[in-house]
Amino acid sequence: MGDKLLGALRRLSLIETPQHSPLHSLDGRAKIAVTLLYLVALLSLPLDSLAGIILMSLVPIAGWAVGRLRGRTILRWALLSLPFTVAVGAFNPLLDREPVAEVAGVTLTHGWITLCGLILRGVLSVSVVVELVLSTGVYRLCVDAGRLGVPAVVVALVLMVYRYMRLLMGEVLTLRMAVDARRQRRGALPMRVWARVVGVLLIGSVRRARWVGMALEARAGGGVPRFRLPATKWRTTDTLFVVFSAVVITLLRFVDCCL
Amino acid sequence: MSHHFLNFSQVSYSYPDGMSAVRQLSLHITHGERVALLGANGAGKTTLLLLAAGLLRPTSGSISLGGVPITQHTMHLVRQNVGIVFQNPDNQLFMPTVRDDVAFGPVNMGLSDEEVARRVECALRRVASLHLADRSPDTLSAGQKHAVAIATTLATSPNILLMDEPSAGLDPRARRRLIELVRCFDHTCIIATHDMEMARELCPRAIVMCEGSALCDAPTDAVLSDSALLDRAGL
C-alpha cells in the first residue's frame, strides 16, 4: 500500500509539472471549451445510438495519442464510472424488452442497447475529463477556469480541497510506514488498530491543513488568495485547436444522425 | 510606517484546548535588530512568531507593528511587512511548482508579471535554488525544501523576517548558506532556534523563553555563557 500511495503522490506531482506535448502546450481555456463541447455532443446522443457513441470515442483516443498520456491511468479512472452507470441503467434490460436485433441467435433487446450506451457514455465522459486534467494539471485548470469567469472563492476552495487531499495522502503514507516499521507480522491490520489509525490520521491532516492555511494567509496579502500561475497567452494554435475540434465533434455528431 | 519595530504589550495566548502558550509577554524589537528566540520545546517560541505574523490573535494584550496595533483592519500592513518561514517546509509549500510557490506572494501583492518574474528569480538565486524552479516541491529533499520555503518569503521583500528553526535538518553547507543569507538581510529578523552556534553568530540579542514567558532578554553572548540560566530554560 505504501508503494502504491507513494506512486500516486508522485503521479499527482507529475501532473502539475510542465510536460511537453502538443496537448499540454495548449491554453487551458481552449481545452476546457473543447471538453465542454464534446460532453454536450456526447450526452445529447440518444442512448440507443451505439454507433454514434462509438464514433465519438475517436476524440478521447486522439487526445490520448496527441497528449502522450498514460492510457492505463485514463482507463482506470474511466472504469471507476462503471458502478454508477451500471447502477443507473441496471433495470433497463428488465423494463425495456423490445427486441431490436438478433446476433448469432441471441435476441438483443432495446434495454440492453441503452444500458451499453449508458456505460459507454460514462466511460467516454470520464475519459475526456481525465485527459483534460492530465494534460493541464489541477492547479492550472482551476486558474484557467477562474479566467473563464468562475468566481475566485470557488477556485480557491477547489484548490484547498485538492491540497488537503494531497496532504491526507501524505499523512496516510507516513502513518502506514510508521506502522509497517514496527509490525512483526505481515497481513491485514486488525480493525481496532485501523480505527485508531484513521482517527490519528484525520487529526494529523487537519493540523497540517491548518498550517498550510496559515502559510496561505501569511502570503495572501490579507484578501482571498489569488492563484495566478505564469499567464499563458492565447495563441493562434489555441484558436485553430478550438475551431478544428468543434468541426470534428460536430461532424461526428452529424455522422451519427446519418447512421 | 517608517520604522518596522515590533512591540508586544502584556501579550497572552491560550490555544482553544486551554493550553497557555504565551503568558503576559512584553517585548520591544527595534528596526534592524536580529533577535534569537531560545527555549526548550513547548516554551512558546513558535506561538510568539505566529502572533507576530498576525496568524494568531492574542487572548489578551496587544501587539503593534511600527506603532500600528495589529488588528483585522491593519492586517494588510502586517502581510506587506512581515514574512514568516515555518519550521516544516512541507507546511509552507502548496503550489504545483517551486516557481509558482515563490511567485504566490508577489502575485498576491498585485505586482506586474515582469516584477513577479524578477522577484522569483532573485529570491531563488539568493538561496541557490534557481535550478529547482520547475520542479514540484514534493520531489525536493528536506534541505532543498527549506531553501525554497525561505525563497517564498524573501520574494515578498519583508521588512521583518520571522524564522522558525530555519537550520533544522540542513546539511553543513546549507546551514552556512542560511547564515550568510540572514547576515545579508538588513531588516528586522527574529529567529526561533535550538542552534546556539547560529544564534551566537547571527543575533546580538537573545530572548530565552520558558513556559510562555521571557525568562531573560540580554546579549546573546551573556545568555549563552550563563549555564544556570540555560539549565533553568531546559537548554
HADDOCK unambig.tbl for C-alpha pairs under 7 A between the chains (distance, minus, plus):
assign (segid A and resid 13 and name CA) (segid B and resid 136 and name CA) 6.01 0.50 0.50
assign (segid A and resid 13 and name CA) (segid B and resid 138 and name CA) 6.69 0.50 0.50
assign (segid A and resid 16 and name CA) (segid B and resid 96 and name CA) 5.30 0.50 0.50
assign (segid A and resid 17 and name CA) (segid B and resid 96 and name CA) 6.84 0.50 0.50
assign (segid A and resid 17 and name CA) (segid B and resid 97 and name CA) 6.54 0.50 0.50
assign (segid A and resid 17 and name CA) (segid B and resid 134 and name CA) 6.97 0.50 0.50
assign (segid A and resid 17 and name CA) (segid B and resid 135 and name CA) 6.69 0.50 0.50
assign (segid A and resid 17 and name CA) (segid B and resid 136 and name CA) 6.24 0.50 0.50
assign (segid A and resid 139 and name CA) (segid B and resid 96 and name CA) 6.77 0.50 0.50
assign (segid A and resid 208 and name CA) (segid B and resid 91 and name CA) 6.62 0.50 0.50
assign (segid A and resid 211 and name CA) (segid B and resid 91 and name CA) 5.60 0.50 0.50
assign (segid A and resid 212 and name CA) (segid B and resid 91 and name CA) 4.96 0.50 0.50
assign (segid A and resid 212 and name CA) (segid B and resid 92 and name CA) 6.06 0.50 0.50
assign (segid A and resid 214 and name CA) (segid B and resid 55 and name CA) 6.41 0.50 0.50
assign (segid A and resid 215 and name CA) (segid B and resid 91 and name CA) 6.95 0.50 0.50
assign (segid A and resid 215 and name CA) (segid B and resid 92 and name CA) 5.30 0.50 0.50
assign (segid A and resid 218 and name CA) (segid B and resid 79 and name CA) 6.12 0.50 0.50
assign (segid A and resid 219 and name CA) (segid B and resid 79 and name CA) 6.58 0.50 0.50
assign (segid A and resid 219 and name CA) (segid B and resid 105 and name CA) 4.82 0.50 0.50
assign (segid A and resid 220 and name CA) (segid B and resid 105 and name CA) 6.21 0.50 0.50
assign (segid A and resid 220 and name CA) (segid B and resid 108 and name CA) 5.34 0.50 0.50
assign (segid A and resid 221 and name CA) (segid B and resid 76 and name CA) 5.69 0.50 0.50
assign (segid A and resid 221 and name CA) (segid B and resid 79 and name CA) 5.15 0.50 0.50
assign (segid A and resid 221 and name CA) (segid B and resid 80 and name CA) 6.55 0.50 0.50
assign (segid A and resid 221 and name CA) (segid B and resid 108 and name CA) 5.86 0.50 0.50
assign (segid A and resid 221 and name CA) (segid B and resid 109 and name CA) 6.04 0.50 0.50
assign (segid A and resid 222 and name CA) (segid B and resid 75 and name CA) 6.14 0.50 0.50
assign (segid A and resid 222 and name CA) (segid B and resid 76 and name CA) 5.02 0.50 0.50
assign (segid A and resid 222 and name CA) (segid B and resid 79 and name CA) 6.50 0.50 0.50
assign (segid A and resid 225 and name CA) (segid B and resid 108 and name CA) 6.75 0.50 0.50
assign (segid A and resid 226 and name CA) (segid B and resid 108 and name CA) 5.93 0.50 0.50
assign (segid A and resid 227 and name CA) (segid B and resid 104 and name CA) 6.98 0.50 0.50
assign (segid A and resid 228 and name CA) (segid B and resid 107 and name CA) 6.77 0.50 0.50
assign (segid A and resid 229 and name CA) (segid B and resid 100 and name CA) 6.05 0.50 0.50
